[in-house]
Amino acid sequence: MLSMDIGIDLGTASILVYIKGKGIVLKEPTVVAYDRDSQEIVAIGEEARKMIGRTPGNITAVRPMRQGVISDYIVTEKMLKYFITKAMERRTLRKPRVSICIPTGATEVEKRAVEDATYKAGAREVTIIEEPVAAAIGAGIDISKPAGNMIVDIGGGTTDIAVISLGGTVVSTSLKVAGDDFDEAIVRYMRKKHNLLIGERTAEEVKMTIGCAYPRPEQATMDVKGRNLLTGLPKTMTVTSDEMLEALHDAAMEIVEAIHGVLERTPPELASDIYERGIVMTGGGSLLSGLDELIEEKTGINTMLAESPMTAVAVGTGKFIEFMQENGANL
């Protein structure tokens, strides 16, 4: 078996690995649990996620990526090595070629950190791709043509908004408001309004079940378990989707305003393309109920979700090498 081409979507919340010819072979949370006493890694991925908020004193479950960039270099390197090895299953004759994506606003230092960590994790060649470009390829958009396409990629730690034409980014912005901020907004709301302390896993569950950025046609409710801050005892209470609309309003509007900002800076010819083609949303955060409707209402532009928003970036990252080979001469 010869060398492999691997695409990695190294996200704040989860890591997806795409292998050419096989598709997405791995999707796990970007979480590592390690023993503080021995500095040994105890668990990686899904196994480690289950430990968040439930570990004894010496074991810590951490997210080595914060807002789309590496916050813990050594742990990230070990995690990448683990996922690359796991995705490849059996040893290949040569080290893989890896394309890996990073947020639009990443600095040169942050790019270098990702590149170095990927080489150390066993890559033969590393290509760094900007997230919106990967998302557009993964969403099936032909970005090699001279036409404007707007991508809004809402991940766990960052929202990347870009206008892409001729294979490159024309105007873009990266916002440190995304899926994790929706969770935090729910935690804050529950504490402030109901004196109920909930963990991040519960907040995520609430967001996915009844969270919304636009009024739902029918109100939904959910029982939420947490700790009553007044009595210190466990408590369950019923929360409505209207309350979640209120809780998530500010974070959702920040994303809408950032989209506005990018549209204002877009050259007129490309702006008219976007009005015609619409805005395409990718990333797990774009699955928040009604977010597409909110963006459409505030911008007046047709807004739609990519076919599989969760995997678009990983698929695009994997296909980027083929895209460059096909269009290298034209770009």
HUGI-V400845 format. One record per run of one state. SS is the DSSP state (H for helix, E for strand, C for the rest). FROM is the first residue (numbers start at 1). TO is the last residue. If there is no record, write none. Layout:
SS_FROM_TO, SS_FROM_TO
This chain:
C_1_4, E_5_10, C_11_13, E_14_19, C_20_22, E_23_29, C_30_31, E_32_35, C_36_40, E_41_44, C_45_45, H_46_49, C_50_58, E_59_62, C_63_64, E_65_66, C_67_68, E_69_70, C_71_72, H_73_88, C_89_95, E_96_102, C_103_107, H_108_120, C_121_122, E_123_130, H_131_138, C_139_148, E_149_154, C_155_158, E_159_165, C_166_167, E_168_175, C_176_178, H_179_194, C_195_195, E_196_197, C_198_199, H_200_210, C_211_211, E_212_212, C_213_220, E_221_228, C_229_233, E_234_240, H_241_264, C_265_267, H_268_277, C_278_278, E_279_282, C_283_283, H_284_287, C_288_288, E_289_289, C_290_290, H_291_299, C_300_302, E_303_305, C_306_311, H_312_327, C_328_331
